[in-house]
């Protein structure tokens, strides 16, 4: 699988309870968590959309991971041509290595890193399926429900993040929206597509993480489902300049997420 117009090629939920998280996200956005592959040494589940595609995967947060400081979260996988070279370059610039480059049989080569601003990311070079050598990722789609429609980073060092992601992933920042005392909201463009934005973190207590906004057909209906399923809405509903509406929430296991779509009823 090659990268598409977006370098965001996969998303992963790290959670201590995949079964409970699956029930929550099924209620909130309609996706289904598959059972882990029989015999696999790792509890990893695919997130299935109604159209038969995948939104990403789910990794169970075990005691060893928690002991090393990992907490529930969503994380993006970013496409690179050479995982080893990219990992070496990122760490040389002040990034950190959580998982060094390794191969996943029949899937690809990956590494888990932190960028120089402390933001956790995966990098990956996938293996294309034998019957679909030109296959591309479709987990990001700016128009569709049950896909990630927007990627947002509240960085502790916005200028450093803009330079880093431009240099390593080809992101362009052609337009910015002024937010008064909060600075500029710098939109991410790549290959003619708008992927999201990077802004300066407002609160030093706020985790330095990418936030994914999942598409829903009705924002108000989804908000009610989030709250009914035990999630917490921490921001919104709020209208954004595109005319869509958003909320930011925390799932019952502690992972942050966003939803975006028409206001609905």
DOTIBA-958876 format. One line per 8 residues: number of its first residue (from 1); their letters; for each residue x, y, z of N, C-alpha, C, CB. Coordinates in Angstrom, 3 decimals, decimal comma. Glycine has a CB too. Layout:
NUM) A) X:Y:Z:X:Y:Z:X:Y:Z:X:Y:Z; ...
END
This chain:
1) XXXXXXXX) 0,844:-1,192:0,000:0,000:0,000:0,000:0,876:1,237:0,000:-0,953:0,008:1,217; 0,684:2,070:-0,961:1,435:3,317:-1,047:0,651:4,423:-0,364:1,734:3,688:-2,518; 1,299:5,560:-0,196:0,536:6,675:0,359:-0,347:7,270:-0,730:1,480:7,756:0,954; -1,452:7,843:-0,311:-2,355:8,504:-1,245:-1,990:9,979:-1,273:-3,858:8,295:-0,844; -2,989:10,839:-1,441:-2,697:12,272:-1,387:-2,261:12,689:0,008:-3,918:13,083:-1,817; -2,567:11,860:0,994:-2,250:12,163:2,382:-1,139:11,269:2,902:-3,485:12,016:3,251; -0,250:11,828:3,719:0,741:11,013:4,406:0,144:10,256:5,586:1,885:11,880:4,878; -1,074:10,604:5,993:-1,739:9,883:7,078:-2,336:8,598:6,505:-2,846:10,768:7,756
9) XXXXXXXX) -1,673:7,463:6,729:-2,081:6,232:6,068:-2,758:5,231:7,000:-0,894:5,592:5,437; -2,774:5,480:8,312:-3,390:4,545:9,250:-3,562:5,277:10,569:-2,529:3,238:9,426; -4,528:4,843:11,340:-4,747:5,393:12,672:-4,885:4,239:13,652:-6,006:6,309:12,706; -4,381:4,447:14,856:-4,390:3,375:15,846:-4,899:3,897:17,184:-2,983:2,769:16,004; -5,855:3,177:17,743:-6,332:3,451:19,082:-5,595:2,525:20,048:-7,878:3,263:19,182; -4,933:3,102:21,028:-4,286:2,334:22,083:-5,174:2,452:23,313:-2,816:2,843:22,369; -5,718:1,325:23,770:-6,727:1,358:24,823:-6,604:0,137:25,719:-8,134:1,433:24,221; -6,889:0,275:27,024:-6,779:-0,884:27,907:-7,921:-1,879:27,762:-6,707:-0,427:29,323
17) XXXXXXXX) -9,015:-1,483:27,132:-10,187:-2,356:27,030:-10,777:-2,259:25,626:-11,253:-1,981:28,098; -10,239:-3,050:24,672:-10,742:-2,960:23,303:-12,220:-3,309:23,158:-9,942:-3,856:22,423; -12,724:-4,200:23,992:-14,138:-4,580:23,877:-15,037:-3,406:24,255:-14,449:-5,801:24,774; -14,746:-2,780:25,398:-15,547:-1,625:25,812:-15,369:-0,459:24,849:-15,169:-1,194:27,234; -14,141:-0,244:24,373:-13,908:0,838:23,406:-14,656:0,564:22,107:-12,399:1,003:23,125; -14,710:-0,705:21,711:-15,442:-1,046:20,497:-16,913:-0,714:20,611:-15,275:-2,507:20,180; -17,503:-0,988:21,772:-18,911:-0,656:21,979:-19,123:0,857:21,928:-19,404:-1,217:23,325; -18,177:1,606:22,488:-18,307:3,066:22,485:-18,234:3,625:21,071:-17,218:3,700:23,353
25) XXXXXXXX) -17,219:3,234:20,298:-17,067:3,814:18,965:-18,116:3,298:17,989:-15,682:3,520:18,426; -18,668:2,117:18,253:-19,796:1,658:17,452:-20,989:2,565:17,678:-20,155:0,203:17,790; -21,217:2,937:18,930:-22,327:3,840:19,228:-22,061:5,242:18,692:-22,575:3,896:20,734; -20,808:5,720:18,831:-20,503:7,111:18,498:-20,416:7,362:17,003:-19,213:7,517:19,143; -19,723:6,467:16,272:-19,506:6,729:14,837:-19,879:5,556:13,934:-18,063:7,086:14,601; -20,334:4,440:14,532:-20,865:3,343:13,728:-19,872:2,306:13,263:-21,515:3,888:12,566; -18,599:2,438:13,639:-17,607:1,450:13,220:-17,648:0,231:14,138:-16,195:2,069:13,215; -17,041:-0,867:13,674:-17,020:-2,129:14,419:-15,587:-2,579:14,626:-17,827:-3,223:13,682
33) XXXXXXXX) -15,254:-3,010:15,832:-13,930:-3,558:16,118:-13,984:-5,065:15,899:-13,471:-3,215:17,579; -13,133:-5,578:15,012:-13,071:-7,011:14,754:-12,386:-7,729:15,917:-12,326:-7,292:13,432; -12,533:-9,041:15,954:-11,811:-9,848:16,935:-10,333:-9,910:16,550:-12,417:-11,280:17,032; -9,435:-10,062:17,527:-8,015:-10,211:17,176:-7,781:-11,485:16,393:-7,142:-10,206:18,433; -6,724:-11,494:15,599:-6,404:-12,660:14,779:-6,063:-13,839:15,680:-5,232:-12,353:13,815; -6,682:-15,011:15,453:-6,400:-16,171:16,307:-4,912:-16,529:16,299:-7,229:-17,377:15,849; -4,360:-16,755:17,474:-2,961:-17,151:17,575:-1,978:-16,007:17,579:-2,628:-18,049:16,471; -2,461:-14,767:17,397:-1,547:-13,633:17,393:-1,034:-13,370:18,802:-2,238:-12,379:16,829
41) XXXXXXXX) 0,264:-13,083:18,942:0,799:-12,776:20,278:0,383:-11,395:20,781:2,313:-12,867:20,259; -0,191:-10,592:19,918:-0,596:-9,225:20,278:-2,098:-9,084:20,055:0,192:-8,159:19,440; -2,779:-8,460:21,002:-4,208:-8,193:20,853:-4,357:-6,959:19,963:-4,909:-7,980:22,255; -4,492:-7,204:18,665:-4,632:-6,124:17,691:-5,886:-6,397:16,877:-3,368:-6,009:16,767; -6,735:-5,405:16,764:-8,024:-5,547:16,102:-8,171:-4,502:15,008:-9,171:-5,428:17,116; -8,833:-4,869:13,939:-9,102:-3,935:12,859:-10,403:-3,196:13,126:-9,163:-4,666:11,509; -10,443:-1,925:12,739:-11,648:-1,113:12,865:-12,329:-1,085:11,502:-11,317:0,339:13,370; -13,525:-1,647:11,449:-14,206:-1,841:10,176:-15,299:-0,796:9,959:-14,802:-3,242:10,109
49) XXXXXXXX) -15,299:-0,211:8,756:-16,337:0,733:8,360:-17,508:-0,012:7,723:-15,771:1,787:7,383; -18,628:0,686:7,592:-19,796:0,084:6,961:-19,570:-0,250:5,494:-20,973:1,004:7,088; -18,636:0,485:4,824:-18,402:0,241:3,404:-17,440:-0,917:3,157:-17,866:1,491:2,753; -17,019:-1,608:4,214:-16,109:-2,740:4,070:-14,651:-2,391:4,225:-16,308:-3,367:2,757; -14,307:-1,107:4,273:-12,928:-0,694:4,460:-12,562:-0,603:5,933:-12,687:0,634:3,785; -11,354:-0,143:6,183:-10,850:-0,021:7,546:-10,627:1,443:7,907:-9,546:-0,814:7,712; -10,910:1,778:9,159:-10,577:3,101:9,678:-9,189:3,098:10,297:-11,615:3,555:10,710; -8,753:1,941:10,781:-7,462:1,821:11,435:-7,426:0,546:12,252:-7,176:3,043:12,321
57) XXXXXXXX) -6,669:0,574:13,357:-6,523:-0,601:14,193:-6,579:-0,240:15,667:-5,226:-1,311:13,878; -6,673:-1,273:16,504:-6,763:-1,112:17,945:-5,710:-1,995:18,597:-8,186:-1,462:18,465; -4,869:-1,405:19,412:-3,847:-2,123:20,167:-4,212:-2,071:21,639:-2,429:-1,521:19,922; -4,266:-3,244:22,267:-4,587:-3,268:23,693:-3,417:-2,741:24,507:-4,953:-4,691:24,145; -3,699:-1,818:25,388:-2,706:-1,234:26,282:-2,520:-2,183:27,464:-3,140:0,198:26,764; -1,395:-2,896:27,488:-1,182:-3,865:28,562:-0,384:-3,239:29,709:-0,452:-5,112:28,023; -0,155:-4,033:30,751:0,507:-3,520:31,947:1,932:-3,073:31,664:0,509:-4,574:33,032; 2,621:-3,784:30,777:3,998:-3,406:30,452:4,043:-2,047:29,762:4,650:-4,472:29,559
65) XXXXXXXX) 3,143:-1,835:28,822:3,081:-0,552:28,129:2,707:0,569:29,090:2,078:-0,614:26,975; 1,733:0,299:29,952:1,316:1,313:30,912:2,458:1,654:31,870:0,088:0,833:31,697; 3,223:0,630:32,256:4,353:0,863:33,138:5,437:1,708:32,512:4,928:-0,430:33,569; 5,512:1,675:31,177:6,494:2,483:30,459:6,003:3,898:30,178:6,858:1,810:29,162; 4,786:4,195:30,644:4,269:5,552:30,496:3,229:5,746:29,412:5,379:6,455:30,234; 2,867:4,691:28,691:1,855:4,816:27,650:0,480:4,975:28,281:1,882:3,595:26,712; -0,314:5,857:27,721:-1,680:6,096:28,176:-2,629:5,947:26,994:-1,817:7,506:28,822; -3,934:5,789:27,234:-4,885:5,656:26,121:-4,803:6,848:25,181:-6,314:5,511:26,650
73) XXXXXXXX) -4,815:6,559:23,877:-4,693:7,628:22,885:-4,946:7,084:21,484:-3,299:8,284:22,960; -5,238:7,986:20,570:-5,197:7,720:19,134:-3,853:8,206:18,605:-6,390:8,418:18,384; -3,273:7,452:17,669:-2,010:7,854:17,061:-2,066:7,680:15,551:-0,846:7,044:17,646; -1,446:8,601:14,799:-1,396:8,458:13,345:-0,153:7,701:12,888:-1,436:9,827:12,686; -0,283:7,031:11,766:0,851:6,471:11,036:1,110:7,373:9,832:0,577:4,979:10,592; 2,342:7,835:9,682:2,721:8,707:8,581:3,630:7,951:7,617:3,420:9,981:9,106; 3,349:8,093:6,340:4,083:7,365:5,305:5,485:7,929:5,103:3,316:7,405:3,989; 6,470:7,028:5,019:7,828:7,390:4,618:8,339:6,324:3,649:8,776:7,525:5,866
81) XXXXXXXX) 9,255:6,712:2,801:9,839:5,755:1,858:10,847:4,837:2,527:10,503:6,490:0,710; 11,576:5,354:3,513:12,621:4,577:4,171:12,503:4,798:5,680:14,046:4,982:3,649; 11,986:3,788:6,371:11,722:3,919:7,797:13,012:4,126:8,586:10,985:2,689:8,311; 14,049:3,360:8,266:15,288:3,448:9,031:15,939:4,824:8,869:16,261:2,347:8,594; 15,971:5,305:7,634:16,587:6,610:7,388:15,771:7,721:8,048:16,717:6,869:5,872; 14,450:7,631:7,961:13,607:8,659:8,565:13,729:8,648:10,088:12,147:8,458:8,151; 13,756:7,457:10,683:13,889:7,356:12,134:15,222:7,939:12,595:13,765:5,893:12,586; 16,289:7,639:11,864:17,603:8,163:12,225:17,628:9,677:12,123:18,686:7,558:11,334
89) XXXXXXXX) 17,024:10,227:11,070:17,013:11,681:10,886:16,189:12,371:11,966:16,462:12,037:9,504; 15,051:11,777:12,320:14,177:12,398:13,326:14,846:12,382:14,701:12,812:11,667:13,389; 15,463:11,271:15,065:16,138:11,225:16,364:17,364:12,130:16,388:16,545:9,790:16,700; 18,024:12,272:15,252:19,188:13,166:15,198:18,787:14,622:15,411:19,909:13,018:13,855; 17,540:14,951:15,099:17,047:16,314:15,278:16,464:16,554:16,668:16,004:16,620:14,233; 16,527:15,554:17,524:15,998:15,726:18,870:14,760:14,926:19,171:15,710:17,135:19,102; 14,313:14,082:18,226:13,190:13,200:18,483:13,607:12,039:19,377:12,613:12,679:17,172; 12,645:11,218:19,738:12,908:10,069:20,600:12,374:8,807:19,934:12,267:10,265:22,000
97) XXXXXXXX) 12,971:7,676:20,279:12,537:6,391:19,753:11,820:5,609:20,846:13,737:5,588:19,203; 10,567:5,250:20,607:9,816:4,389:21,520:9,914:2,932:21,070:8,335:4,834:21,595; 9,722:2,699:19,771:9,903:1,373:19,182:10,801:1,539:17,968:8,525:0,709:18,792; 11,972:0,902:17,938:12,874:1,070:16,799:12,301:0,410:15,551:14,257:0,485:17,119; 12,835:0,729:14,379:12,314:0,141:13,148:12,242:-1,377:13,216:13,169:0,555:11,977; 11,109:-1,905:12,785:10,880:-3,351:12,807:9,911:-3,697:11,693:10,331:-3,826:14,192; 9,915:-4,960:11,315:9,029:-5,448:10,264:7,813:-6,140:10,858:9,775:-6,402:9,333; 6,658:-5,885:10,264:5,442:-6,653:10,532:5,220:-7,519:9,295:4,183:-5,709:10,840
105) XXXXXXXX) 5,317:-8,846:9,408:5,226:-9,709:8,232:3,992:-9,415:7,386:5,215:-11,158:8,657; 4,221:-9,244:6,096:3,168:-9,020:5,098:2,442:-7,689:5,280:2,165:-10,147:5,155; 2,924:-6,845:6,179:2,273:-5,545:6,410:3,211:-4,393:6,067:1,811:-5,424:7,874; 4,431:-4,414:6,603:5,372:-3,348:6,289:6,366:-3,131:7,412:4,633:-2,063:6,003; 7,168:-2,097:7,276:8,163:-1,736:8,269:7,708:-0,444:8,948:9,579:-1,572:7,621; 7,908:-0,379:10,275:7,387:0,762:11,016:8,301:1,084:12,190:5,955:0,484:11,509; 8,072:2,235:12,788:8,722:2,627:14,035:7,788:3,577:14,760:10,120:3,288:13,779; 7,892:3,585:16,105:7,148:4,546:16,917:8,143:5,537:17,503:6,329:3,832:18,048
113) XXXXXXXX) 7,912:6,809:17,238:8,852:7,858:17,618:8,112:8,996:18,314:9,613:8,384:16,382; 8,872:9,932:18,823:8,336:11,247:19,176:9,077:12,266:18,334:8,484:11,554:20,718; 8,352:13,240:17,807:9,018:14,289:17,045:9,797:15,197:18,016:7,979:15,117:16,211; 10,597:16,126:17,531:11,408:16,957:18,435:10,592:17,802:19,416:12,279:17,866:17,624; 9,297:17,949:19,153:8,436:18,685:20,071:7,754:17,761:21,085:7,386:19,458:19,288; 8,082:16,460:21,027:7,539:15,500:21,978:6,229:14,870:21,576:7,365:16,148:23,268; 5,815:15,029:20,323:4,542:14,493:19,845:4,751:13,061:19,344:3,950:15,391:18,717; 4,036:12,078:19,894:4,207:10,689:19,442:3,613:10,474:18,053:3,558:9,721:20,437
121) XXXXXXXX) 4,343:9,763:17,204:3,878:9,395:15,871:4,433:8,018:15,517:4,306:10,458:14,813; 3,762:7,349:14,618:4,326:6,192:13,927:4,801:6,663:12,554:3,275:5,020:13,802; 5,851:6,034:12,036:6,192:6,162:10,625:6,160:4,763:10,028:7,598:6,847:10,422; 5,820:4,674:8,742:5,635:3,345:8,159:5,852:3,355:6,650:4,242:2,822:8,476; 6,411:2,274:6,180:6,476:1,953:4,751:5,695:0,652:4,575:7,985:1,818:4,231; 4,447:0,722:4,088:3,623:-0,479:3,978:4,054:-1,356:2,803:2,156:-0,095:3,829; 3,603:-2,601:2,846:3,760:-3,535:1,732:2,434:-3,594:0,995:4,204:-4,963:2,225; 2,464:-3,399:-0,300:1,234:-3,464:-1,086:0,757:-4,904:-1,215:1,446:-2,849:-2,477
129) XXXXXXXX) -0,558:-5,139:-1,179:-1,064:-6,486:-1,409:-0,638:-6,993:-2,787:-2,596:-6,515:-1,278; -0,365:-8,289:-2,885:0,110:-8,860:-4,143:-0,888:-8,650:-5,274:0,388:-10,344:-3,972; -2,182:-8,682:-4,945:-3,202:-8,538:-5,984:-3,588:-7,081:-6,238:-4,434:-9,327:-5,602; -3,006:-6,150:-5,425:-3,307:-4,726:-5,605:-2,032:-3,918:-5,392:-4,428:-4,257:-4,622; -1,092:-4,033:-6,311:0,202:-3,367:-6,108:0,108:-1,843:-6,061:1,150:-3,766:-7,204; -0,953:-1,277:-6,600:-1,105:0,180:-6,605:-2,101:0,661:-5,547:-1,553:0,651:-7,983; -2,440:-0,197:-4,584:-3,423:0,170:-3,563:-2,942:1,367:-2,744:-3,703:-1,024:-2,637; -3,856:2,217:-2,386:-3,535:3,380:-1,554:-4,426:3,387:-0,319:-3,704:4,701:-2,354
137) XXXXXXXX) -3,978:4,079:0,696:-4,743:4,187:1,933:-5,946:5,103:1,733:-3,854:4,710:3,076; -7,068:4,742:2,383:-8,248:5,607:2,328:-8,802:5,888:3,724:-9,331:4,970:1,455; -7,960:5,740:4,756:-8,460:5,986:6,116:-8,748:7,467:6,352:-7,449:5,483:7,151; -8,049:8,334:5,632:-8,340:9,764:5,680:-9,164:10,138:4,467:-7,037:10,603:5,740; -10,264:10,809:4,706:-11,078:11,348:3,621:-11,788:12,579:4,148:-12,099:10,289:3,081; -11,548:13,758:3,575:-12,108:14,992:4,126:-13,605:15,143:3,949:-11,441:16,150:3,507; -14,251:14,188:3,264:-15,670:14,339:2,974:-16,553:13,273:3,622:-15,875:14,315:1,499; -16,001:12,158:4,082:-16,827:10,991:4,399:-16,933:10,710:5,899:-16,272:9,778:3,705
145) XXXXXXXX) -18,103:10,189:6,283:-18,289:9,663:7,633:-17,494:8,371:7,790:-19,792:9,420:7,930; -17,210:8,016:9,040:-16,447:6,818:9,399:-15,032:6,830:8,822:-17,179:5,578:8,922; -14,556:7,992:8,470:-13,167:8,231:8,097:-12,648:9,367:8,988:-13,030:8,584:6,557; -11,344:9,498:9,084:-10,790:10,717:9,667:-10,924:11,825:8,623:-9,284:10,518:10,110; -11,545:12,934:9,020:-11,755:14,044:8,100:-10,817:15,220:8,375:-13,189:14,508:8,180; -10,133:15,193:9,527:-9,288:16,331:9,896:-8,249:15,851:10,905:-10,141:17,509:10,485; -7,016:16,325:10,752:-5,921:16,011:11,662:-5,414:17,313:12,261:-4,773:15,243:10,931; -5,405:17,398:13,591:-5,063:18,661:14,251:-4,006:18,426:15,323:-6,320:19,312:14,870
153) XXXXXXXX) -2,988:19,266:15,294:-1,927:19,210:16,290:-1,860:20,523:17,042:-0,575:18,895:15,636; -2,030:20,460:18,374:-1,761:21,599:19,247:-0,347:21,419:19,775:-2,814:21,706:20,424; 0,598:22,107:19,172:2,019:21,880:19,435:2,546:22,786:20,539:2,827:22,093:18,167; 3,460:22,275:21,375:4,125:23,157:22,329:5,090:24,133:21,663:4,866:22,335:23,349; 5,390:23,888:20,374:6,293:24,755:19,610:5,808:24,750:18,166:7,800:24,272:19,714; 4,849:25,623:17,868:4,234:25,609:16,549:5,261:25,810:15,438:3,166:26,682:16,465; 6,144:26,762:15,589:7,129:27,027:14,539:8,010:25,809:14,308:7,993:28,243:14,902; 8,430:25,163:15,383:9,242:23,959:15,242:8,480:22,849:14,554:9,723:23,487:16,592
161) XXXXXXXX) 7,195:22,685:14,878:6,387:21,640:14,245:6,175:21,914:12,762:5,037:21,519:14,945; 5,913:23,172:12,403:5,722:23,505:10,994:6,970:23,139:10,192:5,396:25,005:10,829; 8,133:23,491:10,714:9,386:23,184:10,011:9,616:21,684:9,943:10,576:23,866:10,703; 9,342:20,979:11,030:9,589:19,534:11,079:8,719:18,781:10,082:9,338:19,003:12,487; 7,415:19,026:10,095:6,512:18,256:9,227:6,651:18,661:7,756:5,058:18,443:9,680; 7,044:19,884:7,508:7,347:20,271:6,128:8,580:19,533:5,625:7,560:21,794:6,024; 9,580:19,452:6,465:10,853:18,847:6,060:10,733:17,336:5,865:11,928:19,147:7,100; 10,034:16,654:6,743:10,035:15,191:6,721:8,853:14,572:5,988:10,059:14,678:8,113
169) XXXXXXXX) 7,752:15,297:5,868:6,562:14,701:5,274:5,981:15,518:4,120:5,517:14,520:6,330; 6,655:16,590:3,758:6,205:17,360:2,610:4,962:18,186:2,861:5,957:16,454:1,482; 4,620:18,444:4,123:3,458:19,277:4,404:3,740:20,716:3,979:3,088:19,213:5,904; 2,726:21,352:3,424:2,802:22,759:3,065:1,826:23,536:3,930:2,502:22,972:1,560; 2,197:24,758:4,242:1,362:25,621:5,079:1,109:26,905:4,303:2,042:25,918:6,472; 0,150:26,813:3,390:-0,106:27,895:2,444:-1,076:28,941:2,963:-0,631:27,333:1,171; -1,791:28,621:4,017:-2,817:29,533:4,515:-2,902:29,419:6,030:-4,191:29,233:3,865; -3,090:30,541:6,683:-3,248:30,567:8,131:-4,482:31,375:8,492:-1,993:31,152:8,815
177) XXXXXXXX) -5,126:30,974:9,576:-6,293:31,697:10,067:-5,941:32,296:11,427:-7,548:30,758:10,166; -6,084:33,605:11,560:-5,766:34,273:12,813:-6,808:33,936:13,866:-5,679:35,791:12,612; -6,326:33,627:15,081:-7,212:33,298:16,194:-6,979:34,241:17,380:-7,001:31,837:16,627; -6,665:35,489:17,091:-6,482:36,475:18,141:-5,323:36,136:19,059:-7,740:36,607:18,944; -5,590:36,133:20,353:-4,540:35,866:21,336:-3,994:34,445:21,232:-5,069:36,108:22,734; -4,715:33,565:20,547:-4,278:32,176:20,442:-3,343:31,942:19,256:-5,480:31,268:20,327; -3,034:32,993:18,506:-2,105:32,846:17,393:-2,775:32,410:16,112:-1,042:31,870:17,747; -2,003:31,800:15,234:-2,488:31,385:13,913:-2,794:29,896:13,873:-1,461:31,731:12,839
185) XXXXXXXX) -3,807:29,567:13,119:-4,184:28,180:12,830:-3,631:27,891:11,441:-5,771:27,948:12,907; -2,537:27,126:11,373:-1,818:26,907:10,115:-2,336:25,643:9,430:-0,290:26,799:10,366; -3,002:25,824:8,296:-3,600:24,695:7,584:-2,526:23,853:6,898:-4,621:25,194:6,550; -2,728:22,538:6,922:-1,801:21,582:6,303:-2,322:21,230:4,914:-1,639:20,291:7,182; -1,510:21,457:3,898:-1,826:21,042:2,530:-0,778:20,047:2,055:-1,893:22,267:1,573; -1,228:19,083:1,270:-0,310:18,119:0,660:-0,952:17,567:-0,608:0,044:16,964:1,654; -0,217:17,668:-1,701:-0,698:17,150:-2,990:-2,091:17,670:-3,329:-0,711:15,623:-2,972; -2,306:18,949:-3,044:-3,577:19,571:-3,400:-4,724:19,270:-2,459:-3,958:19,153:-4,749
193) XXXXXXXX) -4,445:18,620:-1,331:-5,506:18,257:-0,396:-5,229:18,887:0,970:-5,626:16,714:-0,272; -6,269:19,339:1,626:-6,122:19,914:2,958:-6,338:18,805:3,994:-7,130:21,098:3,177; -5,329:18,593:4,835:-5,329:17,461:5,764:-5,728:17,832:7,178:-3,979:16,834:5,791; -5,570:19,103:7,551:-5,818:19,499:8,931:-5,089:20,788:9,235:-5,387:18,397:9,905; -4,572:20,901:10,458:-3,912:22,147:10,844:-3,007:21,916:12,049:-4,953:23,240:11,157; -2,060:22,840:12,219:-1,178:22,867:13,387:-1,309:24,242:14,033:0,320:22,561:12,992; -1,500:24,232:15,337:-1,612:25,480:16,080:-0,710:25,415:17,310:-3,086:25,752:16,489; -0,541:26,552:17,951:0,199:26,601:19,205:-0,687:26,068:20,326:0,678:28,048:19,516
201) XXXXXXXX) -0,132:25,222:21,175:-0,888:24,698:22,305:-1,287:25,834:23,250:-0,064:23,633:23,059; -2,568:25,876:23,638:-3,066:26,938:24,507:-2,639:26,730:25,957:-4,583:27,018:24,420; -2,667:25,478:26,391:-2,492:25,140:27,800:-1,304:24,198:27,952:-3,780:24,497:28,381; -0,309:24,542:28,745:0,847:23,665:28,908:0,500:22,303:29,499:1,863:24,334:29,775; -0,689:22,175:30,109:-1,128:20,882:30,637:-1,734:19,999:29,547:-2,143:21,091:31,756; -2,024:20,573:28,401:-2,638:19,824:27,302:-1,637:18,853:26,701:-3,170:20,780:26,219; -2,019:17,578:26,496:-1,078:16,614:25,908:-0,639:17,044:24,508:-1,713:15,217:25,850; 0,633:16,832:24,209:1,154:17,143:22,872:0,901:15,929:21,978:2,694:17,508:22,918
209) XXXXXXXX) -0,256:15,891:21,356:-0,671:14,747:20,540:-1,464:15,225:19,336:-1,508:13,753:21,371; -1,420:14,432:18,269:-2,323:14,648:17,150:-3,741:14,283:17,591:-1,887:13,811:15,906; -4,702:15,086:17,185:-6,109:14,833:17,457:-6,796:14,531:16,134:-6,780:16,045:18,181; -7,498:13,404:16,082:-8,223:13,020:14,881:-9,699:13,377:15,021:-8,056:11,516:14,603; -10,272:13,967:13,964:-11,697:14,256:13,907:-12,344:13,251:12,968:-11,965:15,722:13,438; -13,242:12,430:13,499:-13,917:11,403:12,714:-15,215:11,959:12,150:-14,191:10,148:13,569; -15,482:11,624:10,907:-16,680:12,124:10,253:-17,938:11,427:10,733:-16,554:11,971:8,767; -18,992:12,225:10,951:-20,306:11,705:11,328:-21,364:12,395:10,471:-20,589:11,926:12,855
217) XXXXXXXX) -22,512:11,735:10,232:-23,548:12,368:9,410:-24,332:13,440:10,132:-24,494:11,334:8,910; -24,382:13,399:11,463:-25,088:14,407:12,252:-24,301:14,627:13,532:-26,565:13,973:12,560; -23,768:15,834:13,709:-22,933:16,116:14,869:-23,760:16,077:16,157:-22,250:17,483:14,716; -24,928:16,655:16,152:-25,727:16,667:17,378:-26,181:15,266:17,759:-26,939:17,579:17,213; -26,544:14,458:16,782:-26,922:13,079:17,081:-25,730:12,301:17,620:-27,484:12,390:15,832; -24,557:12,527:17,036:-23,359:11,831:17,495:-22,986:12,269:18,910:-22,189:12,088:16,533; -23,140:13,565:19,207:-22,849:14,053:20,559:-23,724:13,330:21,578:-23,071:15,583:20,650; -24,998:13,184:21,278:-25,893:12,485:22,191:-25,468:11,026:22,374:-27,334:12,555:21,676
225) XXXXXXXX) -24,995:10,409:21,301:-24,545:9,017:21,395:-23,261:8,909:22,212:-24,327:8,429:19,993; -22,362:9,867:22,030:-21,119:9,883:22,820:-21,451:9,939:24,297:-20,222:11,084:22,426; -22,317:10,867:24,679:-22,659:11,029:26,090:-23,455:9,841:26,608:-23,449:12,314:26,299; -24,322:9,280:25,776:-25,101:8,127:26,191:-24,269:6,875:26,375:-26,172:7,864:25,200; -23,120:6,817:25,679:-22,245:5,645:25,762:-21,125:5,827:26,780:-21,649:5,346:24,401; -21,161:6,902:27,563:-20,180:7,087:28,625:-19,016:7,983:28,293:-19,661:5,797:29,021; -19,009:8,609:27,114:-17,949:9,538:26,760:-18,197:10,914:27,359:-17,821:9,640:25,251; -17,187:11,758:27,304:-17,273:13,113:27,847:-16,964:14,118:26,755:-16,308:13,295:29,042
233) XXXXXXXX) -17,823:15,084:26,557:-17,579:16,157:25,604:-16,894:17,294:26,339:-18,902:16,636:24,931; -15,705:17,658:25,873:-14,933:18,716:26,554:-14,931:20,031:25,776:-13,495:18,256:26,772; -15,373:20,000:24,518:-15,476:21,226:23,730:-16,565:21,070:22,698:-14,136:21,569:23,055; -17,394:22,099:22,536:-18,421:22,097:21,516:-19,771:21,637:22,071:-18,001:21,210:20,362; -20,745:21,587:21,142:-20,651:21,748:19,691:-20,285:23,173:19,280:-21,963:21,355:19,045; -19,482:23,241:18,199:-19,014:24,529:17,703:-18,984:24,485:16,179:-17,608:24,876:18,280; -19,464:25,566:15,574:-19,404:25,657:14,118:-18,019:26,140:13,702:-20,507:26,608:13,572; -17,492:25,550:12,619:-16,187:25,946:12,090:-16,399:26,652:10,756:-15,242:24,709:11,925
241) XXXXXXXX) -15,376:27,339:10,232:-15,572:28,177:9,042:-16,110:27,451:7,805:-14,286:28,814:8,689; -15,939:26,145:7,726:-16,472:25,401:6,580:-17,977:25,239:6,634:-15,829:24,044:6,501; -18,584:25,592:7,773:-20,007:25,368:7,960:-20,317:24,063:8,659:-20,698:25,401:6,647; -19,318:23,225:8,848:-19,496:21,996:9,608:-19,427:22,309:11,102:-18,426:20,943:9,214; -19,767:21,305:11,899:-19,763:21,431:13,343:-18,837:20,384:13,947:-21,187:21,292:13,908; -18,241:20,715:15,085:-17,296:19,810:15,728:-17,578:19,692:17,226:-15,861:20,291:15,497; -17,124:18,577:17,778:-16,938:18,445:19,223:-15,591:17,765:19,434:-18,116:17,628:19,899; -15,022:17,968:20,617:-13,860:17,222:21,078:-14,286:16,491:22,332:-12,621:18,157:21,342
249) XXXXXXXX) -13,916:15,208:22,427:-14,345:14,414:23,555:-13,256:13,494:24,067:-15,546:13,616:23,184; -13,590:12,795:25,139:-12,727:11,770:25,715:-13,556:10,506:25,849:-12,133:12,218:27,099; -13,044:9,403:25,323:-13,800:8,154:25,403:-13,734:7,589:26,828:-13,254:7,120:24,382; -14,557:6,590:27,148:-14,602:6,093:28,526:-13,285:5,511:29,035:-15,659:5,053:28,637; -12,372:5,152:28,121:-11,073:4,621:28,529:-9,995:5,705:28,618:-10,633:3,545:27,559; -10,329:6,942:28,240:-9,400:8,050:28,418:-8,739:8,579:27,183:-8,378:7,655:29,327; -9,068:8,093:25,993:-8,472:8,575:24,749:-9,254:9,775:24,208:-8,428:7,445:23,698; -8,544:10,823:23,800:-9,184:11,979:23,209:-9,512:11,771:21,745:-8,311:13,181:23,366
257) XXXXXXXX) -10,567:12,408:21,261:-10,978:12,288:19,862:-11,806:13,501:19,500:-11,779:10,975:19,611; -11,995:13,707:18,203:-12,890:14,743:17,708:-13,915:14,143:16,773:-12,106:15,847:17,001; -15,041:14,799:16,633:-16,046:14,445:15,638:-16,361:15,685:14,813:-17,335:13,875:16,309; -16,661:15,477:13,529:-16,977:16,589:12,644:-18,047:16,145:11,653:-15,707:17,092:11,902; -18,972:17,048:11,356:-20,006:16,764:10,377:-21,038:17,867:10,341:-20,672:15,439:10,676; -22,074:17,684:9,537:-23,179:18,653:9,549:-23,824:18,702:10,937:-24,240:18,287:8,472; -24,427:19,844:11,268:-25,002:19,990:12,600:-26,070:18,948:12,862:-25,581:21,379:12,775; -26,986:18,737:11,927:-28,043:17,749:12,105:-28,983:18,136:13,212:-27,459:16,393:12,386
265) X) -29,656:17,119:13,730:-30,645:17,354:14,784:-30,437:16,383:15,927:-32,072:17,227:14,234
END
